[in-house]
């Protein structure tokens, strides 16, 4: 949907002119509206958090499928880099689970906590740099971490509006996958599932990291998004 059409759909008539003025100044339409519909849930967004995408809805949909097929009990989930809280909130609503959601950004935690309250779900939010303040073990780890390389060209509206801490990563965008995979065994139960959203060129490199840190006998699958591009990595034992 084009940006002006987006505003026309979601803003009332008395706010449309102001919204278009902000749009002409380069403000993202989702931030102007102030929320997005994510998997049927209203998620508030502003410049403190990344705008949830359709690809992340598909990540959640696929994760629900895997969890329902791999586990026959209530599962414990860690959402690393929760941002707006959209993943954690949706999983909490859709399956029988306990959810811990972490982020290095206190601003993001504030937004996510507000969204959890608005969506009437009970989630534990922790300010943490990956696993730095995580103590428990989990059945599931899910993450849509920053994965854009610093030298990659991205849309100006994304670059100029959304928090860089939620967009960019070192090591050609692979940094957070390496950190999570190299440390995750200490935070996973014996039977586990890991779900990642990834950049579409990163699948092969992340699979190599999976085998490097978790062993050759692990189950790993790269799956595609709506544009038929590699977008997800799923790992389980």
N, C-alpha and C positions, 0 to 999 in steps of 0.2 A: 504494500500500500504506500502510495506517495505521501510525503510528509504533510502537505496541506490537507489532503484527503483524510489523513489520520486525525488531524486536529478537528476537522469538520465532523468526524464521526464521534469523537469523544468529548469535545468541549461544548458547553451550552452556548447559545447564541450571544449572550451578554459577555462571554469571555473569549469569543473567537477572535475578535479584532486584536486584542492584547496578545493572544497566542500567536497569531500570524506575525505580529511585530517582533516577538521574541524569536520566532522561527527565522525571520529575515536577518536577525542578528547572529544566527548560527547555533541557536540552542536546540538540542535534540527534542523532537516532538514528545517523546515519552517523558522527559523531564518536565516539559511544559504541562502536560496532562497530570503528571504526578504519580501515575501508577500504570501497571500493565496487567493484563489478564494472562496468568501463567498456569496452565493446566486447570483452568476453571477457578483459580484463586486470584483474588485481587492483591497484588504485591506493590506496595509503595516504593517509588524509586526517586532518587535525586542524585546530584553530582557526587555524593559520597559512595555510590555503589554502581557497579556495572549494570547495564540494562539487560535483563534476561532475554535470550534468543530462542527461536523455534528449535534450534539444535539441542538446546539444553532441556527443553520439554521432551524431546525424543530420548535423550540420555535417561531422564527419569522414567519414561515409559518402558524402555528396555530394561532398566535396573529393576523395576517392579516385576517384570516378567521373570528375570533371572532369580530374584529372591524367592518368588513364589514357587519356582521349580527346584531350587537348591535346598531350601530350608522348610522344615515342617514345624517350626516353633516361632515364638516371638524373637525378633532379631534386634541386636544392638548395632547402631549405625553411627559412624563418625563422618561428618561432612566437613572436609578441609577447604578453607577459603570460601566460606558460606556467602559472603557478599550480602545481597538483599535477603537471604534466607529462603529463596524460592525452592531450592532443592529439598532442604531439610523440612520445610513446612509441608510440601506436597507428599513426601514420603511418609511423614507422620500421619497425614490424613488418609493415605491410600492403603497402608499396610499396618499390621500389628508390629510395632517397633518402639524402641526407645532411641532417641536421637540426641547426640551431642554435636553441636555446630561450632566451628572455630574460625577465627579470622585474625590476621595480624593487625587489621585496622579497627581501632575502637569506634571510629565513625560508622563503619560497616556494621559492627555488632549492634550499635544503637538502632540502626535502620532495621536490621533483621529481628531484633527483639520486639520492636514496634509491630512489625509484620506478623510475628508469631501471636502477639496479643490480639491483633485485629482478626486473625484467622482462628483464634481460640484453640491453639495447640500448645502443648507443654514441651518445650525444648530447652536443653541446657546450653547456653552460649558461653564460650570461653575465648578470651583474648590470647591467642597463641600463634607463634611462628612455627607453622607445621606442627611438630609434635612437642614443642618445647614445654608446654604446660598441660600436656595430656598424660594422664596416669593410668587410665583403664585399658582393657582389651575389648575388641569389638568383633562382631561377625562380619560387618561390612564397612569398607572405607569407600567413600565416593568423593570425587573432586573434579571441579572444572577450574583448574588453576590458571594463572596467567601463562599464555603460551606463544605470544607474538614476539618474534625476534626484534631487537632494537633497530635493526636496519631494514625492517620490512615496511613497505608503504601501506598505509591504511587510510580509510576514508577520513577526510578532514573533520567531519562532524563527530566521528568517534574519537579521533585524536584530541580534538579541542574541548570535548565535554566529559568524557568518561575518565575515571581515575586511572592514571598511568600504572599505579601499583597493582591494579586488577587486569591490566592488559599485557605488560611486557615481562619477559623473563630472559635471564642470561643463558649462555650456552646454546645459542640459536633456538631459544624457546623451550629447551628441554629441562632446564634447571630443576623445576619443582617435581617433575616426574622422577628424576634421579634421586632427589632428596626423599621423597615419599617411599619409593621402592627400596631404597637402601636401608631405611629404618623401620619399615612397617611391620616386620615380623614380631617386634617387641610389643606391638599394639593390636595384634590379631589373635583371635582364637584359633584352635587347631583346624577347624573347618571355616573357610573364609571366602569372601567375594570382594573384589575391587573393581570399581567402575571409574573410568576417566573419560572426560571430553578432551579432544586433542586437536592440534592443527592438522590440516588435511595432508601435509607432507611428512608428518612425524611418526606415522604408524610403525614403520620398520625399525626406526631407532628405539622407540619405546619397547617394542617386542624384544629387542636385544637386551635392553635393561631388565626386563622381566626375567629372562632366562639367566642373566648375569647374577641377579640378586636373589631370585626365588627358586632357581634350579630348572633343569631341562624337562622335568616331568610335570611341570605346572600346566594347567589349561589356560590358554590365552587366545583371544579372538579379537580381530580388528573388524569393526562394522561401519557401515556407511550412513551418511545423513540423507536428507531429502534430495540433495543435489548429486547423489551418487559419489560423494567424496568420502574418503576415510575420515571418520570423525570421532570414533569411540574405540576404546580398548577395554575389554572385559577379561578379568583374571579370576580363576577359582581353582580350588583343589578338591 
